[in-house]
Amino acid sequence: MDYKEFLESKQKRIAESGFDCDTSQLNTFLFDFQRHIVTKALKMGRYAIFADCGLGKTLMQLEWARNVSAHTSGPVLILTPLAVSGQTINEGAKFGIPIMRYAGQSVPGLYVTNYEQLENIDCSVFSGVVLDESSILKTFTGATKKLIIERFERTPYKLACTATPSPNDLNEIGNHSEFLNILDAQDMRARWFVRDEGMNNYRLKSHAKADFYGWISSWATMLSKPSDIGFSATGYDLPKLNYVEHVIKTGRASEGRMFADGIVNATNFNQELRFTVIERLEKVSEIVNATDEPFLIWIKHNDEGDKLKAMLPDAVEVRGSDTPEQKEERLLGFASGKFRILITKQKIAQFGMNFQHCRNQIFASLDFSFESLYQSIRRSYRFGQKQEVNIFIITTDTMENVIAAIGKKQSQFEEMQNEMNKQINGRVYGLKAEYTFEEYRDSNMWLMHGDSVQEIDRIPDNSLDLIVFSPPFSALFTYSDYIQDMGNCENHDEFFFQYKFLLEKLYRKLKPGRLMCCHTKDLGVYKNSSGFTGMYDFTGEHTRATLEVGFKLHSKITIWTDPVLEMQRTKTQRLLYKTVTSDSSYTGIGMAEYITIFRKWDGDESEWEPVTNLNKKNFPLDTWQRWASPVWMDIKRTDVLNSHEGTDLGDEKHIAPLQLEVIHRLVNLWSNEGDTVFTPFLGIGSEAYMSIKNNRKAIGIELKDSYYQTAIKNCKNAASAKNQLNLFE
């Protein structure tokens, strides 16, 4: 395979693994936008529907399942939250789609059961599976989530249905992608997300937005209303939503005590609930008894349920200790109007249930989870609701920040939802195949914008005096949306396959007898993507690949790194002190950086050009003794061009940028003044910058547009500083 063929093979597209359906045979109850989504999901085979509450996900998933069963002549299973299976059976009857409770059947047809029954199911018999309210995956324990993904790994047809997810929630997006056999969360994070320095959270890289949303659009449809995907929104206007806050006066808000000034947090929240339980529940009873309308009351603790049932004798409660049959009977009874008042916890009934008949909800106990609040409200406030919906929130004068947090999160969610709908719908997933070659030349430098594998051919063979660079760290880090970017590889094997094209050319371009210095770091391995935690010997694999093309191993330098800073930056389990004190077998050592030096041992050794740059006058013995150490302990991690420059390129920072002092030493040890130093991964110009400052000529190639422009500016600054120094020295 030549390089062009390889690049074509990298242009990944989510494969269509489904089938074309006869649209004339689709269920007549489907609206046009639902028909469009079902048709697309069947054609893809593995798909996700992110549709807001009331847009008919149940009908769409039933019709998808019916067609898959007919096409494969096999059974299809729908997994639902507790009690939603009963609603699904009722919906199927309403739309003329037969569906039965699963009880071990393996004959063709549609079956439904609760997630909690998964361990009792032989999943291998199903030709298709539907996850109803699939965002529930992230609320499950890791073992349950893993079980769902593993049990249906080989199921040919899969559909995941939920309301709009958050694009910055790696668990939610990653679980869907992993379940659909597209990409696991670890790989997704490496491609499109960056960890905020010093923080334990991730954000979407600025340059990756288009590709990330395009990727989601290749396996999902997202909509909050039909007009998001080009269909009429007539009839999809929601009624007014009223938030009614009742503040309980505690007498402690101005006393300067623990909860003064409305400062309640996740740590002291449950304690505050216990302090105010009687006052809060009396207010709930007062609101409910003021009318004969249905009420849904959300609580957090069982003792709240006990007290409310004494105050409201006609209420029914659903709690975790009830049998599945009891829970379903009471939840469906409330949905059908059999009971006027339902008391339960959000974790029991916030997903999937349709309580559209009830327009009044009371949150007797709030918490800090906006998603939980959103899902709970949507049991009543959904498309099809004709009446105004009243949400009564019982708070105290020490809980002001809870309401403020809800308002802020509501605004952020709506902004995110609108942006995500706009970005995803209509996107076409794919990496850029073409770039525009540019170059900048003067007496100090020759900088090229393009793919190093291709543009290195512009450099004559046997002409480079020294090569210094930090390669992309395999498939760990994506720098741009070009297909030529070596960070845009699926795995280590694909990276090294592409990297070998460059290594072969680097060997040809370097002068015989001269050296190539490569900066590397080993990589962490994570259980959620690899099944185990540990390390990937990237430095070792890099050395083996380099030796294969003809280079000889010359030397190796270890650069000490601070494990405390690494722990603070990555939050990795192996460096946490609590891991040492709980099970130290899971601890590990901080990961150093390395400079591996290779020589082009080629031709007649007596004809090699010597490096005679250093002498007793400009290079004292004590300096050599420091530099000759196999471990460089005095390299500052922050001594990089990124921090010197103060650019706004933070989203794309290298995970281990090459420090300027390291480049200074390499250039002075292994090249002469006036020599040409080359870097195939120019970045923002670190190697070229230091080469120019040390009176060398610099050649570099960079693919990323913004990096290339910044590198020119940095190298011009280096040349200007060098000229000023020469003028006044």
Secondary structure, 3 states (H helix, E strand, C coil): CCHHHHHHHHCCCCCCCCCCCCHHHCCCCCCHHHHHHHHHHHHHCEEEEEECCCCCHHHHHHHHHHHHHHHHCCEEEEEECCCHHHHHHHHHHHCCCCCEECCCCCCCEEEEEEHHHHHHCCHHHCCEEEEECHHHHHHCCHHHHHHHHHHCCCCCEEEEEECCCCCCCHHHHHHHHHHCCCCCHHHHHHHHEEECCCCCCEEECHHHHHHHHHHHHCCEEEECCHHHHCCCCCCCCCCCEEEEEEEECCCCCCCCCCCHHHCCCCCCHHHHHHHCHHHHHHHHHHHHCCCCCCEEEEECCHHHHHHHHHHCCCEEEECCCCCHHHHHHHHHHHHCCCCCEEEEEHHHHCCCCCCCCCCEEEECCCCCCHHHHHHHHCCCCCCCCCCCEEEEEEEECCCHHHHHHHHHHHHHHHHHHHHHHHHHCCCCCCCECCCCCEEEECCCEEEEECCHHHHHHHCCCCCEEEEEECCCCCCCCCCCCECCCCCCCCCHHHHHHHHHHHHHHHHHHEEEEEEEEEEEECEEECHHHHCCCEEECHHHHHHHHHHHCCCEEEEEEEECCCHHHHHHHHCCHHHCHHHHHHHHHHCCCCCCEEEEEEECCCCCHHHCCCCCCCCCCCCCHHHHHHHCCCEECCCCCCCCHHHHHCCCCHHHCCCCCCCHHHHHHHHHHHCCCCCEEEECCCCCCHHHHHHHHCCCEEEEEECCHHHHHHHHHHHHHHHHHHHHHHHHC
